[in-house]
């Protein structure tokens, strides 16, 4: 069964949210699709998924924070197969968390920020011979229900706002993925673009006493690359992963000023428990354009099928990833 659920995760976990120590990256989380055969079509059905990432960085100053992102997702893989490609619809309300790393009056308080609900779809094709490709399109409705985030010190004073300036604009998401899943392997590359209406402003008024927290802000369009090379051994999975992001506008006026991007590498393990499939992976920055912004990231993922029009046959011992 794991072979089907990994494809479900490939759809759903493309809807996350990212924030670095400087909170200046793509709305789509770099790395959220590694470990998943994102190019493979998903069997008809309804799936619930959840992924959580905890990002720890090198900064240790009074207002420094670590960042977490949680992404609950509902996916409907429809019976519609126009031109041979499965149509898959998804919705997700990601949430970003910041955790203060220091006590005392100058330490930062913990906070959470709603990201705009993601709605989108995937058109996925089985090319035969264990190859698959997919196209994704969707939008994070940041202008509808996203927060901007205000960082406050433990003494109650404002420390920074907006925390996530990129949420002043809807984020238009486009992606293309290719997968090979023969002989228990998952070799996948996924390219994701985030496009913004820039310059963009939040609604309402500025945070009193803290300057311009409303905008307009210059938001850089961005490109993410997620790479997977894993192998199945019975119910276990193990392999290498890599992911990174690139910002196009790094001018002084941009929210991504001076931050061209970064790339991380790491390893993944997974296990098929039967009714639930779990994956965990860890990665660390190996290339970064910003000093003292290197991170170590730990990820955990659960994939659960809720409904299938036909009983899902038990997967053979090998391969256990769907061969699409």
N, C-alpha and C positions, 0 to 999 in steps of 0.2 A: 504493500500500500504506500510505502514511502515514495515510490516513484511518482505517484500522482500528487502527493501533497507537496513535494518539492516544487513541482510546477505551479501549484497554487501559491506557494510562497514567492515564486518568481514574479507573479502578477502583483501580489499585494504589497510586498515590501519595497516596491518602487515608489512609495508615497510618503516617505518620511520627511524629517526636518533636521537641519544641521545648524550648529552654532559652535564656533571656536571660542578660545579665550577672548578674542577680539570681536566675536559675534559678526563675522563678515564673510560668510560663505553661502553656498547655494541652499535654496529651500529644500531640494532633494538631498538626502544625506549621502555623501560619498561612502561607498561600501555597503549600502543597504541591500544590494542585489547579489553580492558575492555568495557563493555556495549554492546558488539556485540556477536551474536550467531555464533562464529567462527567454531563450529562443523557442522553447517547446510549447506546443498547444496544450491546454489544460482540459481534461475530460469534463463533460457536462456535469454540473452540480453547483452546490453552494458551499463555501469554505469560510471559516473564521481563522484569522491569524493574528499573532501579536509578536512584535519584536521590540527589544529594548537595548539601547547602547549606552554605555557609561564612558565618558571621555575625560581622562585626566591629563592635564597639561603641566608644563614646567613652571608656570608662574606661581610665586609664593607670596606676593605682596599683600598688603592689608585687604584690598578689595578683590582678590583673585577668587575665581570660582572654577569648579569642575562642572561638566555639562552632561545631562542625560536626555535621551529622547525616547518616548514611548509611542508606538504606532499600532493601534488596534484597527483591523481591516476586515471588511466583509466583501467577498468576491462572488459574483455570479458568472459562471461559465455557461453561456447560453447555448441553446441548440442550433443557433444560426451559424452557418458556415459558408458565407458568400465567397465565391471564387476559390473555394477550398481552404479558406482561413477561418479559424474559430474566433468568434466575437466574445470577448470577456469584459464584463463591466465591474467596476469596483468603486468603493467609497471608503474614506478613512479620515478620522479627525486626530491628527498628530498633536502631541503635547511636548513642549521643551521644558526641561527643569534646569535650574542653576543651583549649585550647592556651594555655599561659602566655605572656604578652606581654612579660615582663621577665626578665632574668637576675639574678644575685646571689642571696644566701641567702633573701631575702624574696619572690622571684618564685615563681609557682605552677608546679608540675610538670604536664606533660601527663597526661591521664587519659582513659579510656573507660568508658562505663556502658552495660550492656545494658538496653534497654527491654523490658517484657513482650511476648512474641510476640503479634502481632495476628492474630485470626481473625475473619472476618466475611463478609458477603454483600451483594450489591446486587440490587435488582429494578428493571430499567430498561425503559422503555416508549418505543416509536416512536409519536408522535402524528400523524405525517404532516406534509406541508408544511414539512419541515426542522426540526421541533420535537421535542424529546425531554425526558423527565423521569425521574428515578431516585430511589430511596430506598435508604439504606444503614443497616445495623445491624451492630454487632460489638463486640468487647471486646479491650482490651489486657490480657493476663494477667500484670499486674505482680506479683501475689501469688504467681505460680508461678515466674517466672524473671527478674525484674528486679533490678537492683542499686540501691543507694541513693547511692553515690558519696561519696568522701571526698577533699577537696581538701588537698593536702600541699605545703608550701613546698619550695624547692630544698634547704634545710638539714635537711629531714626532719621538721620540726614540722607538726602538724596546723593547717590554715588554715580549714577549714569542713566541716561535715557535718550532715545529708545534703545533697548537692549537688542532688538531685532528690527533694525530699520528697513530691511528688505521686505518686511510684511506690509509696508505702506502700499505696495502694489500687488495685484494678483500675480501669481507665478504660472506662466504657460510652459507646460512640460511636454517635451517630445523625446522619443527614444527609439533606438533600434538595437536588437540583440541577435546573436547567432550562437547556437549550441550544438555540440556533438556529445551524444550520450551513449555511445556503443560500448559494449564490454565492461559495463559498470563505471565508466569514466563520466565525468562532467567537465567538459572543456567549454567554457562560455566567456564571451566578451560582450559587454553591454555599454553602449554610449548614450549618454543622457544630456539633453540641453535644457537649461532654465532660462526663459526669456521674461523680461519685466517691462511694464509701462514706466519708463523713466524719463524725466524726474517724476517722483510720486510723493504724495503727502497723506498722512493720517487724517481722519476726520476729527472733529472736535477742536480743542484749544491746546496750547502748549502747557506743559507741566509748570505750575507757578513756581517762579524763582529758579528755574533751571534752563533758561534760554530756549533755543529752538528744538523742541522735542517732537514737533508736528511735521516739519519738512518745509519745502520739498527736498527730497534726497535723490542723489544720483546713485542708481543701483546697477551694478555690473551684470551683464549676461554672462553665463557660465557654462562650462562643459565638464561632465564627470565621466570617468572611465572605471568600470568594475571588471575585474578579471578573476576567473576561477579555474583551478586545475585540481580536481579531487577524484578519488577512487573508492568504490564500494567493496567491502569485505563482509559478506553476509549482511547483518543488520547495521554494521558499523560503516562509517564514512570518515575519511581522513584526506587532507590535502593542503595545498598552498593557495593563498589568496593575495590579491593586490588591488589597490584602488587609489584614486586621486581625483583632484579637481583643478580646473584652470579658470581664472577670472580674466575677462577680456579688457575691462576698463579699470586700470589701477592708477588713474590720475589722482591728484591731490584732492579733487572734489568728490571722488567716488567713495562709497562705503567700503570698498575693497582697496583703498589707497595703499600702494606698495605691496599688496598681497597677490602675487601672480598665481600662487597655488601651492599644492603639496602632493606627496604620494606616500602611501603606507603599504607595508607588506606584513604578512603574518600567516597563521595556520588555522585550520578548521577541523573540528570533529563533530560527528553527528551520530544519532542512533534512532532506529525505528522501533518505538515501543508498541506498535500495533495501532491503537486508536489515536495516538499522538506521536508526532515526529518532532524531535528536538535537535537543534544545532547550536553550537557555541563556537565562537572564534575570537581571536585576539590579534591585534595588529599594532605596529608602531611606526611612527613617521621616519622615513629614510631620506626624503628630499623636502625642503621647505624654504619658501622665499621670505619668511618672517622669522626673525630671531626670537628665541624663547617661546615659540608657539608649537614646538613638537609635542605630540600627544601619544598616549597609550590608550587604546580603545578596547573594551570588552563588550561583546555582543552575545545576546541570548534570544533564541527564536523558537516559537511553538506554532505548529500547523495542525489544524483539526478540521476534518470534513464534516459538514453538518447534514448534507443531503446529496444523494445521487439517484438519478432515475432508474439505474440498474445497480445491482450489488457490485461492489468493487472487488474484483478477484484478488486473491492473495498474490503478492509479487513473488516471483521465483527468487531463490537464494542469490543468484547472480545471472544477469545484472539486476540491481534493485532500483536503479533510476530508470524512469521511462525512456524508451529507446528513441523517442522522437528526435 
